[in-house]
Amino acid sequence: MGPFARDLIPLAERAAAVLKRRKETVAVAESSSAGLISAALLAVPGASAYFIGGGVLYTRRSILALKDTEEAMFAGARGATESWALLIARTQRSRCAATWGVGESGAAGPTGNRYGDPPGHSCLAVTGPTERSLTLKTGSSERYANMHAFAAAGLKLFVDVLEQQK
């Protein structure tokens, strides 16, 4: 993980501490954050205690490659929405039998996505005993900066949900 992403580690450490203390687990499904959420969570020593798995599910084809996943599950859904982020988080959580799922879908840039969302648009979700989602709009077309911002927002959402969950 490059120095630009090292600031993600404190958020990952907070998530790891809660997960380890509660003996809970997480699985991640991300697209335009390009694996940075998973990388940050895995950078914390002892990650095998809580990190079950993750995937950069950049295309629908990659999502359909998940075990017991079929097109009908996604009927009427489109990427880069909060409902899509929740759907992929739920799917990854279920497939990995994890306590929590984290999902991210957006448009890193330098252009928007095929749905008409501008660069810097990302939807993030956390599923598990509690569910939350949010939409982030950075207003930037800088691809790596957006990937980093999406990962930071996803980790922060996850930490917020974990720390509020009793």
Contacts in CASP RR format, 6 or more apart in sequence:
PFRMAT RR
TARGET T0000
AUTHOR 0000-0000-0000
METHOD contacts of the structure
MODEL  1
MGPFARDLIPLAERAAAVLKRRKETVAVAESSSAGLISAALLAVPGASAY
FIGGGVLYTRRSILALKDTEEAMFAGARGATESWALLIARTQRSRCAATW
GVGESGAAGPTGNRYGDPPGHSCLAVTGPTERSLTLKTGSSERYANMHAF
AAAGLKLFVDVLEQQK
1 8 0 8 1.000
1 9 0 8 1.000
1 36 0 8 1.000
1 39 0 8 1.000
1 40 0 8 1.000
1 43 0 8 1.000
4 144 0 8 1.000
4 148 0 8 1.000
5 36 0 8 1.000
5 39 0 8 1.000
5 40 0 8 1.000
5 148 0 8 1.000
5 151 0 8 1.000
7 152 0 8 1.000
8 36 0 8 1.000
8 39 0 8 1.000
8 40 0 8 1.000
8 43 0 8 1.000
8 148 0 8 1.000
8 151 0 8 1.000
8 152 0 8 1.000
8 155 0 8 1.000
9 40 0 8 1.000
9 43 0 8 1.000
9 44 0 8 1.000
11 40 0 8 1.000
11 152 0 8 1.000
11 155 0 8 1.000
11 156 0 8 1.000
11 158 0 8 1.000
11 159 0 8 1.000
12 40 0 8 1.000
12 41 0 8 1.000
12 43 0 8 1.000
12 44 0 8 1.000
12 155 0 8 1.000
13 44 0 8 1.000
14 159 0 8 1.000
14 162 0 8 1.000
14 163 0 8 1.000
15 26 0 8 1.000
15 41 0 8 1.000
15 155 0 8 1.000
15 158 0 8 1.000
15 159 0 8 1.000
15 162 0 8 1.000
16 41 0 8 1.000
16 44 0 8 1.000
16 46 0 8 1.000
16 47 0 8 1.000
16 50 0 8 1.000
18 24 0 8 1.000
18 159 0 8 1.000
18 162 0 8 1.000
18 163 0 8 1.000
19 25 0 8 1.000
19 26 0 8 1.000
19 49 0 8 1.000
19 50 0 8 1.000
19 99 0 8 1.000
19 100 0 8 1.000
19 162 0 8 1.000
20 46 0 8 1.000
20 49 0 8 1.000
20 50 0 8 1.000
22 99 0 8 1.000
23 49 0 8 1.000
24 50 0 8 1.000
24 99 0 8 1.000
24 100 0 8 1.000
25 50 0 8 1.000
25 51 0 8 1.000
25 52 0 8 1.000
25 96 0 8 1.000
25 97 0 8 1.000
25 98 0 8 1.000
25 99 0 8 1.000
25 100 0 8 1.000
26 41 0 8 1.000
26 50 0 8 1.000
26 51 0 8 1.000
26 52 0 8 1.000
26 53 0 8 1.000
26 98 0 8 1.000
26 99 0 8 1.000
26 100 0 8 1.000
26 101 0 8 1.000
26 102 0 8 1.000
26 158 0 8 1.000
27 52 0 8 1.000
27 53 0 8 1.000
27 54 0 8 1.000
27 92 0 8 1.000
27 93 0 8 1.000
27 95 0 8 1.000
27 96 0 8 1.000
27 98 0 8 1.000
27 100 0 8 1.000
27 101 0 8 1.000
27 102 0 8 1.000
28 35 0 8 1.000
28 37 0 8 1.000
28 38 0 8 1.000
28 41 0 8 1.000
28 53 0 8 1.000
28 54 0 8 1.000
28 55 0 8 1.000
28 92 0 8 1.000
28 101 0 8 1.000
28 102 0 8 1.000
28 103 0 8 1.000
29 54 0 8 1.000
29 55 0 8 1.000
29 57 0 8 1.000
29 63 0 8 1.000
29 88 0 8 1.000
29 89 0 8 1.000
29 91 0 8 1.000
29 92 0 8 1.000
29 101 0 8 1.000
29 102 0 8 1.000
29 103 0 8 1.000
29 104 0 8 1.000
30 36 0 8 1.000
30 37 0 8 1.000
30 38 0 8 1.000
30 54 0 8 1.000
30 55 0 8 1.000
30 56 0 8 1.000
30 57 0 8 1.000
30 102 0 8 1.000
30 103 0 8 1.000
30 104 0 8 1.000
30 105 0 8 1.000
30 150 0 8 1.000
30 151 0 8 1.000
31 56 0 8 1.000
31 57 0 8 1.000
31 58 0 8 1.000
31 88 0 8 1.000
31 104 0 8 1.000
31 105 0 8 1.000
31 106 0 8 1.000
32 58 0 8 1.000
32 104 0 8 1.000
32 105 0 8 1.000
32 106 0 8 1.000
32 107 0 8 1.000
32 108 0 8 1.000
32 122 0 8 1.000
32 146 0 8 1.000
32 147 0 8 1.000
32 150 0 8 1.000
33 104 0 8 1.000
33 108 0 8 1.000
33 122 0 8 1.000
33 147 0 8 1.000
33 150 0 8 1.000
33 151 0 8 1.000
33 154 0 8 1.000
34 56 0 8 1.000
34 58 0 8 1.000
34 108 0 8 1.000
34 147 0 8 1.000
35 54 0 8 1.000
35 55 0 8 1.000
35 56 0 8 1.000
35 151 0 8 1.000
36 147 0 8 1.000
36 148 0 8 1.000
36 150 0 8 1.000
36 151 0 8 1.000
37 102 0 8 1.000
37 103 0 8 1.000
37 104 0 8 1.000
37 151 0 8 1.000
37 154 0 8 1.000
37 155 0 8 1.000
38 51 0 8 1.000
38 53 0 8 1.000
38 54 0 8 1.000
38 55 0 8 1.000
38 56 0 8 1.000
40 151 0 8 1.000
40 155 0 8 1.000
41 47 0 8 1.000
41 50 0 8 1.000
41 51 0 8 1.000
41 155 0 8 1.000
42 51 0 8 1.000
52 96 0 8 1.000
52 97 0 8 1.000
52 98 0 8 1.000
53 92 0 8 1.000
53 96 0 8 1.000
53 98 0 8 1.000
54 92 0 8 1.000
54 96 0 8 1.000
55 92 0 8 1.000
56 62 0 8 1.000
57 63 0 8 1.000
57 66 0 8 1.000
57 88 0 8 1.000
57 92 0 8 1.000
60 74 0 8 1.000
63 69 0 8 1.000
63 74 0 8 1.000
63 88 0 8 1.000
63 91 0 8 1.000
64 70 0 8 1.000
64 71 0 8 1.000
66 91 0 8 1.000
66 92 0 8 1.000
66 95 0 8 1.000
67 95 0 8 1.000
68 95 0 8 1.000
69 91 0 8 1.000
69 95 0 8 1.000
73 87 0 8 1.000
73 91 0 8 1.000
74 87 0 8 1.000
77 83 0 8 1.000
77 84 0 8 1.000
77 87 0 8 1.000
78 84 0 8 1.000
78 115 0 8 1.000
79 105 0 8 1.000
79 106 0 8 1.000
79 113 0 8 1.000
79 115 0 8 1.000
79 123 0 8 1.000
80 105 0 8 1.000
80 106 0 8 1.000
80 107 0 8 1.000
80 113 0 8 1.000
80 115 0 8 1.000
80 117 0 8 1.000
80 121 0 8 1.000
80 122 0 8 1.000
80 123 0 8 1.000
81 105 0 8 1.000
81 123 0 8 1.000
82 123 0 8 1.000
82 125 0 8 1.000
82 133 0 8 1.000
82 134 0 8 1.000
82 135 0 8 1.000
83 133 0 8 1.000
84 105 0 8 1.000
84 123 0 8 1.000
85 103 0 8 1.000
85 104 0 8 1.000
85 105 0 8 1.000
85 123 0 8 1.000
85 124 0 8 1.000
85 125 0 8 1.000
85 133 0 8 1.000
86 103 0 8 1.000
86 125 0 8 1.000
86 127 0 8 1.000
86 131 0 8 1.000
86 133 0 8 1.000
88 103 0 8 1.000
88 105 0 8 1.000
88 125 0 8 1.000
89 101 0 8 1.000
89 102 0 8 1.000
89 103 0 8 1.000
89 125 0 8 1.000
89 126 0 8 1.000
89 127 0 8 1.000
90 101 0 8 1.000
90 127 0 8 1.000
92 98 0 8 1.000
92 101 0 8 1.000
92 103 0 8 1.000
93 99 0 8 1.000
93 100 0 8 1.000
93 101 0 8 1.000
93 127 0 8 1.000
93 128 0 8 1.000
99 128 0 8 1.000
99 129 0 8 1.000
100 126 0 8 1.000
100 127 0 8 1.000
100 128 0 8 1.000
100 129 0 8 1.000
100 158 0 8 1.000
100 161 0 8 1.000
100 162 0 8 1.000
101 125 0 8 1.000
101 126 0 8 1.000
101 127 0 8 1.000
101 128 0 8 1.000
102 124 0 8 1.000
102 125 0 8 1.000
102 126 0 8 1.000
102 127 0 8 1.000
102 154 0 8 1.000
102 157 0 8 1.000
102 158 0 8 1.000
103 124 0 8 1.000
103 125 0 8 1.000
103 126 0 8 1.000
103 127 0 8 1.000
103 154 0 8 1.000
104 122 0 8 1.000
104 123 0 8 1.000
104 124 0 8 1.000
104 125 0 8 1.000
104 150 0 8 1.000
104 151 0 8 1.000
104 154 0 8 1.000
105 122 0 8 1.000
105 123 0 8 1.000
106 113 0 8 1.000
106 117 0 8 1.000
106 120 0 8 1.000
106 121 0 8 1.000
106 122 0 8 1.000
106 123 0 8 1.000
106 150 0 8 1.000
107 113 0 8 1.000
107 117 0 8 1.000
107 118 0 8 1.000
107 119 0 8 1.000
107 120 0 8 1.000
107 121 0 8 1.000
107 122 0 8 1.000
107 146 0 8 1.000
108 119 0 8 1.000
108 120 0 8 1.000
108 122 0 8 1.000
108 143 0 8 1.000
108 144 0 8 1.000
108 146 0 8 1.000
108 147 0 8 1.000
108 150 0 8 1.000
109 119 0 8 1.000
109 120 0 8 1.000
109 141 0 8 1.000
109 142 0 8 1.000
109 143 0 8 1.000
109 146 0 8 1.000
110 119 0 8 1.000
110 141 0 8 1.000
110 142 0 8 1.000
110 143 0 8 1.000
111 119 0 8 1.000
111 141 0 8 1.000
112 118 0 8 1.000
112 119 0 8 1.000
112 120 0 8 1.000
112 121 0 8 1.000
113 121 0 8 1.000
118 137 0 8 1.000
118 139 0 8 1.000
119 139 0 8 1.000
119 140 0 8 1.000
119 141 0 8 1.000
119 143 0 8 1.000
119 146 0 8 1.000
120 136 0 8 1.000
120 137 0 8 1.000
120 138 0 8 1.000
120 139 0 8 1.000
120 140 0 8 1.000
120 141 0 8 1.000
120 146 0 8 1.000
120 149 0 8 1.000
120 150 0 8 1.000
121 135 0 8 1.000
121 136 0 8 1.000
121 137 0 8 1.000
121 138 0 8 1.000
122 135 0 8 1.000
122 136 0 8 1.000
122 138 0 8 1.000
122 146 0 8 1.000
122 149 0 8 1.000
122 150 0 8 1.000
122 153 0 8 1.000
123 133 0 8 1.000
123 134 0 8 1.000
123 135 0 8 1.000
123 136 0 8 1.000
124 133 0 8 1.000
124 134 0 8 1.000
124 135 0 8 1.000
124 136 0 8 1.000
124 150 0 8 1.000
124 153 0 8 1.000
124 154 0 8 1.000
124 157 0 8 1.000
125 131 0 8 1.000
125 132 0 8 1.000
125 133 0 8 1.000
125 134 0 8 1.000
125 157 0 8 1.000
126 132 0 8 1.000
126 133 0 8 1.000
126 154 0 8 1.000
126 157 0 8 1.000
126 158 0 8 1.000
126 161 0 8 1.000
129 165 0 8 1.000
130 161 0 8 1.000
130 164 0 8 1.000
130 165 0 8 1.000
132 157 0 8 1.000
132 160 0 8 1.000
132 161 0 8 1.000
134 153 0 8 1.000
134 157 0 8 1.000
136 149 0 8 1.000
136 150 0 8 1.000
136 153 0 8 1.000
138 145 0 8 1.000
138 146 0 8 1.000
138 149 0 8 1.000
140 146 0 8 1.000
140 149 0 8 1.000
END
